[in-house]
Amino acid sequence: QVQLVESGGGLVQPGGSLALSCVASGFSISTKAIQWYRQPPGKGRVLVATISSRGTTSYANSLEGRFTISRQNAENTVYLEMNSLTAEDTATYFCEAMIGGISYWGQGTQVTVSS
């Protein structure tokens, strides 16, 4: 049974950092691309970053340099490190994996950037 569980969200001051985790079960993250998405309040879900099965990473243009996606295969966990956070980064963050034509999502973790 495929499952993705995000954690690590919270309240952070502008300029701060957070590291999100996405723990996968039911498949090996080293065999699938994993995406991080975010959904700001009242807006649609947008792609933040991708790590391919080979470990290649890509980012939304506006986020590269501040966000880093990585994975730890032994822990079957994908991470999203976020730096220099601003209020515009406030959103619910989700991880996603496409397996066998089915898109699996976690429940999300809330990130709020506010002073």
Accessible surface in RSA format (square Angstrom, percent):
REM  Atomic radii and reference values for relative SASA: ProtOr
REM  Chains: A
REM  Algorithm: Lee & Richards
REM  Probe-radius: 1.40
REM  Slices: 20
REM RES _ NUM      All-atoms   Total-Side   Main-Chain    Non-polar    All polar
REM                ABS   REL    ABS   REL    ABS   REL    ABS   REL    ABS   REL
RES GLN A   1   196.44 109.8 135.61  99.1  60.82 144.8  57.69 122.8 138.75 105.2
RES VAL A   2    31.16  20.5  14.68  13.3  16.48  39.7  14.68  12.8  16.48  44.7
RES GLN A   3    98.73  55.2  94.39  69.0   4.34  10.3  18.60  39.6  80.13  60.8
RES LEU A   4     6.49   3.6   0.37   0.3   6.13  15.4   0.37   0.3   6.13  16.5
RES VAL A   5    64.86  42.7  64.07  58.0   0.78   1.9  64.07  55.7   0.78   2.1
RES GLU A   6     5.63   3.2   0.00   0.0   5.63  13.4   0.00   0.0   5.63   4.6
RES SER A   7    57.41  48.5  53.75  71.7   3.65   8.4  39.15  83.4  18.26  25.6
RES GLY A   8    36.80  45.4   0.00   N/A  36.80  45.4  24.35  66.8  12.45  27.9
RES GLY A   9    29.28  36.1   0.00   N/A  29.28  36.1   2.32   6.4  26.96  60.4
RES GLY A  10    29.83  36.8   0.00   N/A  29.83  36.8  29.75  81.6   0.08   0.2
RES LEU A  11   133.95  74.6  99.72  71.3  34.23  86.0  99.76  70.1  34.19  92.0
RES VAL A  12    20.76  13.7  15.64  14.2   5.12  12.3  20.76  18.0   0.00   0.0
RES GLN A  13   123.10  68.8 121.21  88.6   1.89   4.5  32.75  69.7  90.36  68.5
RES PRO A  14    73.21  53.4  51.14  46.6  22.07  80.2  51.57  42.6  21.64 134.5
RES GLY A  15    56.68  69.9   0.00   N/A  56.68  69.9  30.44  83.5  26.24  58.8
RES GLY A  16    21.06  26.0   0.00   N/A  21.06  26.0  20.41  56.0   0.65   1.5
RES SER A  17    62.41  52.7  43.02  57.4  19.39  44.7  27.09  57.7  35.32  49.5
RES LEU A  18    36.48  20.3  30.80  22.0   5.68  14.3  36.43  25.6   0.05   0.1
RES ALA A  19    62.57  57.5  47.16  72.8  15.41  35.1  47.16  66.4  15.41  40.8
RES LEU A  20     0.01   0.0   0.00   0.0   0.01   0.0   0.01   0.0   0.00   0.0
RES SER A  21    25.51  21.6  25.51  34.0   0.00   0.0   5.55  11.8  19.96  28.0
RES CYS A  22     0.56   0.4   0.56   0.6   0.00   0.0   0.00   0.0   0.56   0.6
RES VAL A  23    70.47  46.4  68.89  62.4   1.58   3.8  68.89  59.9   1.58   4.3
RES ALA A  24     5.79   5.3   0.43   0.7   5.37  12.2   0.43   0.6   5.37  14.2
RES SER A  25    49.98  42.2  46.52  62.1   3.47   8.0  42.43  90.4   7.55  10.6
RES GLY A  26    54.27  66.9   0.00   N/A  54.27  66.9  18.86  51.7  35.41  79.3
RES PHE A  27    30.87  15.4  11.00   6.8  19.87  51.7  25.51  15.5   5.37  15.4
RES SER A  28    50.79  42.9  43.98  58.7   6.80  15.7  32.50  69.2  18.28  25.6
RES ILE A  29     0.71   0.4   0.68   0.5   0.03   0.1   0.68   0.5   0.03   0.1
RES SER A  30    41.11  34.7  30.27  40.4  10.84  25.0  13.78  29.3  27.33  38.3
RES THR A  31    81.67  58.1  61.48  62.3  20.19  48.1  61.45  82.5  20.23  30.6
RES LYS A  32    65.81  32.1  64.85  39.8   0.96   2.3  20.80  18.7  45.01  47.9
RES ALA A  33    40.20  37.0  31.72  49.0   8.48  19.3  31.72  44.7   8.48  22.5
RES ILE A  34     0.52   0.3   0.52   0.4   0.00   0.0   0.52   0.4   0.00   0.0
RES GLN A  35    25.85  14.5  25.85  18.9   0.00   0.0   6.60  14.1  19.24  14.6
RES TRP A  36     0.00   0.0   0.00   0.0   0.00   0.0   0.00   0.0   0.00   0.0
RES TYR A  37    48.72  22.7  48.72  27.7   0.00   0.0  17.28  13.0  31.44  38.8
RES ARG A  38    28.02  11.8  28.02  14.3   0.00   0.0   0.01   0.0  28.01  17.0
RES GLN A  39    60.68  33.9  57.02  41.7   3.65   8.7   8.58  18.3  52.10  39.5
RES PRO A  40    23.73  17.3  22.72  20.7   1.01   3.7  22.72  18.8   1.01   6.3
RES PRO A  41    98.55  71.8  73.24  66.8  25.32  92.0  85.65  70.7  12.91  80.2
RES GLY A  42    92.01 113.5   0.00   N/A  92.01 113.5  45.55 125.0  46.47 104.1
RES LYS A  43   140.27  68.4 126.35  77.5  13.92  33.2  79.26  71.3  61.02  65.0
RES GLY A  44    48.47  59.8   0.00   N/A  48.47  59.8  35.02  96.1  13.45  30.1
RES ARG A  45    97.13  40.8  68.94  35.1  28.19  67.1  21.54  29.4  75.59  45.8
RES VAL A  46    76.47  50.3  73.63  66.7   2.83   6.8  76.47  66.4   0.00   0.0
RES LEU A  47    81.71  45.5  69.60  49.8  12.11  30.4  69.60  48.9  12.11  32.6
RES VAL A  48     0.23   0.1   0.23   0.2   0.00   0.0   0.23   0.2   0.00   0.0
RES ALA A  49     0.51   0.5   0.00   0.0   0.51   1.2   0.51   0.7   0.00   0.0
RES THR A  50    23.52  16.7  23.30  23.6   0.22   0.5  18.80  25.3   4.72   7.1
RES ILE A  51     6.48   3.7   6.48   4.8   0.00   0.0   6.48   4.7   0.00   0.0
RES SER A  52    32.22  27.2  32.22  43.0   0.00   0.0  30.95  65.9   1.27   1.8
RES SER A  53    44.13  37.3  36.80  49.1   7.33  16.9   9.21  19.6  34.92  48.9
RES ARG A  54   222.39  93.4 186.44  95.0  35.95  85.6  64.51  88.2 157.88  95.7
RES GLY A  55    30.62  37.8   0.00   N/A  30.62  37.8  12.63  34.7  17.99  40.3
RES THR A  56    92.35  65.7  82.06  83.2  10.29  24.5  64.78  87.0  27.58  41.7
RES THR A  57    55.30  39.3  34.95  35.4  20.35  48.5  11.98  16.1  43.32  65.5
RES SER A  58    62.49  52.8  57.11  76.2   5.38  12.4  44.39  94.5  18.10  25.4
RES TYR A  59    42.02  19.6  18.88  10.7  23.14  60.2  16.46  12.4  25.56  31.5
RES ALA A  60    32.61  30.0  19.76  30.5  12.85  29.2  31.21  43.9   1.40   3.7
RES ASN A  61   147.39 101.6 122.12 118.0  25.27  60.9  34.25  82.4 113.14 109.4
RES SER A  62    94.63  80.0  62.97  84.0  31.66  72.9  57.82 123.1  36.81  51.6
RES LEU A  63     5.24   2.9   5.20   3.7   0.04   0.1   5.24   3.7   0.00   0.0
RES GLU A  64   117.73  67.6  95.17  72.0  22.55  53.7  27.46  53.1  90.26  73.7
RES GLY A  65    77.13  95.1   0.00   N/A  77.13  95.1  40.85 112.1  36.28  81.3
RES ARG A  66    59.25  24.9  57.66  29.4   1.59   3.8  38.73  52.9  20.52  12.4
RES PHE A  67     3.44   1.7   0.00   0.0   3.44   8.9   0.00   0.0   3.44   9.8
RES THR A  68    64.42  45.8  63.84  64.7   0.58   1.4  38.22  51.3  26.20  39.6
RES ILE A  69     4.21   2.4   0.00   0.0   4.21  10.2   0.00   0.0   4.21  11.4
RES SER A  70    48.78  41.2  46.76  62.4   2.03   4.7  32.91  70.1  15.87  22.2
RES ARG A  71    51.84  21.8  26.75  13.6  25.09  59.7   7.46  10.2  44.38  26.9
RES GLN A  72    85.85  48.0  85.28  62.3   0.57   1.4   4.95  10.5  80.89  61.4
RES ASN A  73    76.36  52.7  60.12  58.1  16.24  39.1  25.34  61.0  51.01  49.3
RES ALA A  74   101.22  93.1  54.75  84.5  46.47 105.7  67.71  95.4  33.51  88.8
RES GLU A  75   101.71  58.4  84.32  63.8  17.39  41.4  38.63  74.7  63.09  51.5
RES ASN A  76    30.54  21.1  30.54  29.5   0.00   0.0  18.54  44.6  12.00  11.6
RES THR A  77     5.64   4.0   5.64   5.7   0.00   0.0   1.52   2.0   4.12   6.2
RES VAL A  78     0.48   0.3   0.48   0.4   0.00   0.0   0.48   0.4   0.00   0.0
RES TYR A  79    61.21  28.6  61.21  34.8   0.00   0.0  48.34  36.3  12.87  15.9
RES LEU A  80     0.00   0.0   0.00   0.0   0.00   0.0   0.00   0.0   0.00   0.0
RES GLU A  81    82.17  47.2  82.11  62.1   0.06   0.1  17.22  33.3  64.95  53.0
RES MET A  82     0.00   0.0   0.00   0.0   0.00   0.0   0.00   0.0   0.00   0.0
RES ASN A  83    48.30  33.3  48.30  46.7   0.00   0.0  17.29  41.6  31.01  30.0
RES SER A  84    61.52  52.0  56.78  75.8   4.75  10.9  20.90  44.5  40.62  56.9
RES LEU A  85     0.75   0.4   0.00   0.0   0.75   1.9   0.00   0.0   0.75   2.0
RES THR A  86    56.47  40.2  55.87  56.6   0.60   1.4  52.47  70.5   4.00   6.0
RES ALA A  87    60.24  55.4  49.37  76.2  10.87  24.7  49.58  69.8  10.66  28.2
RES GLU A  88   132.72  76.2 116.59  88.2  16.13  38.4  70.48 136.3  62.24  50.8
RES ASP A  89     0.74   0.5   0.74   0.7   0.00   0.0   0.00   0.0   0.74   0.7
RES THR A  90    25.79  18.3  23.76  24.1   2.03   4.8  21.63  29.1   4.16   6.3
RES ALA A  91     0.32   0.3   0.08   0.1   0.24   0.5   0.32   0.4   0.00   0.0
RES THR A  92    35.35  25.1  34.77  35.2   0.58   1.4  15.79  21.2  19.56  29.6
RES TYR A  93     0.00   0.0   0.00   0.0   0.00   0.0   0.00   0.0   0.00   0.0
RES PHE A  94    19.84   9.9  19.84  12.3   0.00   0.0  19.84  12.0   0.00   0.0
RES CYS A  95     0.00   0.0   0.00   0.0   0.00   0.0   0.00   0.0   0.00   0.0
RES GLU A  96     7.11   4.1   7.11   5.4   0.00   0.0   0.36   0.7   6.76   5.5
RES ALA A  97     0.00   0.0   0.00   0.0   0.00   0.0   0.00   0.0   0.00   0.0
RES MET A  98   101.67  52.7  91.68  60.7   9.99  23.8  91.01  77.4  10.67  14.1
RES ILE A  99    30.34  17.3  28.37  21.1   1.98   4.8  28.38  20.4   1.96   5.3
RES GLY A 100    74.71  92.1   0.00   N/A  74.71  92.1  44.90 123.2  29.81  66.8
RES GLY A 101    69.83  86.1   0.00   N/A  69.83  86.1  33.73  92.6  36.09  80.8
RES ILE A 102    97.27  55.4  94.43  70.3   2.85   6.9  97.27  70.0   0.00   0.0
RES SER A 103    45.06  38.1  24.46  32.6  20.60  47.5  22.61  48.1  22.45  31.5
RES TYR A 104    63.22  29.5  60.77  34.6   2.44   6.4  37.98  28.5  25.24  31.1
RES TRP A 105    95.46  38.3  67.12  32.5  28.34  66.6  53.79  28.7  41.67  67.6
RES GLY A 106     9.26  11.4   0.00   N/A   9.26  11.4   2.31   6.3   6.95  15.6
RES GLN A 107   113.62  63.5  81.53  59.6  32.08  76.4  71.91 153.1  41.71  31.6
RES GLY A 108    10.69  13.2   0.00   N/A  10.69  13.2   0.44   1.2  10.25  22.9
RES THR A 109    16.27  11.6  10.75  10.9   5.52  13.2   6.84   9.2   9.43  14.3
RES GLN A 110    82.86  46.3  74.20  54.2   8.66  20.6  50.81 108.2  32.05  24.3
RES VAL A 111     0.00   0.0   0.00   0.0   0.00   0.0   0.00   0.0   0.00   0.0
RES THR A 112    45.52  32.4  45.52  46.1   0.00   0.0  32.41  43.5  13.10  19.8
RES VAL A 113     5.10   3.4   0.00   0.0   5.10  12.3   0.00   0.0   5.10  13.8
RES SER A 114    55.00  46.5  47.47  63.3   7.53  17.3  20.22  43.1  34.78  48.7
RES SER A 115   125.11 105.7  65.74  87.7  59.37 136.8  46.65  99.4  78.45 109.9
END  Absolute sums over single chains surface
CHAIN  1 A     5840.9       4300.4       1540.5       3136.4       2704.5
END  Absolute sums over all chains
TOTAL          5840.9       4300.4       1540.5       3136.4       2704.5
